[in-house]
């Protein structure tokens, strides 16, 4: 069984949101946005937390191939960790 990532889901989502805004590979204009992402991903943390809250319930496609209760518990655990980090 995989042990999971070493970076929180909130951080990974925030980094994607930040990168998509600045990287030329997405909506931005920077060819090398990684240093910007390293410095500014935290500004996207609340958006990332909102994404996690939006996906805590899987859709019909996800439920058809896995256990939706486990999915919800996993996402809610990541949300709880992120909310604990804010305190």
N, C-alpha and C positions, 0 to 999 in steps of 0.2 A: 504494500500500500504506500503511495507517495506521501511524503511527510509535509508537503505544502511549501509555499514560497517563504523566503526569508524577509520579504518586503510586504508590509500590510496591503490589503486590497485598496484601502483608502489612498495610500501613497501611490500605488500603481495607477489607479484611475486618475488621480490628480495630476500625475506626471503626463499621462496621455492627453488630458484636457489642456494642460499648459503647452505641451509640445504641439498639439494640433493648432493652437493659436499662433505659434511662432515659427514652426518648421515649414520650410519650402515644400516638404513632402505632403503637407496638408494645406491649411488656409493661410499660413504665414509666408514670410519672405526670407527667413534666415536659413542658409544652407547647413549650418552647424548650430543647431539650437540646444544641444545637450547641456552646455554650461549654463544657459539661461534657465533651462528646466531645473537643473540642480539647485539654482539659487531661488527660483520663484514658484516651485510646485505647490508650496504651502498656501499660496494665495488662491488655489483652486480646491483646497481641502473641503470646504463646505459644499461645493458643487459635487465633489466626489462622494461625499457622504449622502447627498440627495440621490445620486445615482444608485448607490447601494440600497437605499430605502425603497427606491422604485423597483428594484429587481429582487426584493426579498421573497416575492411570490413568483414562481416560475410560470411560464406560459404552457399552453397545451402541448406544444412540441417537446419542451423539456420534460414535462410530466410523463409523456408517453415513453420515455427511455430511462427514467430514473425515479427516485423516490422524492416527491415534492416536499415531504416533511423534512427530510434530511437537508435538502437544498435550503429551505427556509431557515432551519437551525444553523446551518453553516454561515449564511449571509447575516443572520441576526447576531451571531457571535462576532463577526467582523465589525458590525455596526457598534456593538457594545464596547469592543476594544477601542475603536476610534473615539467613541464618546468618553470613555475613561481617560484617554490621552488628552482630551481637551480640559480636564479638570486639574 
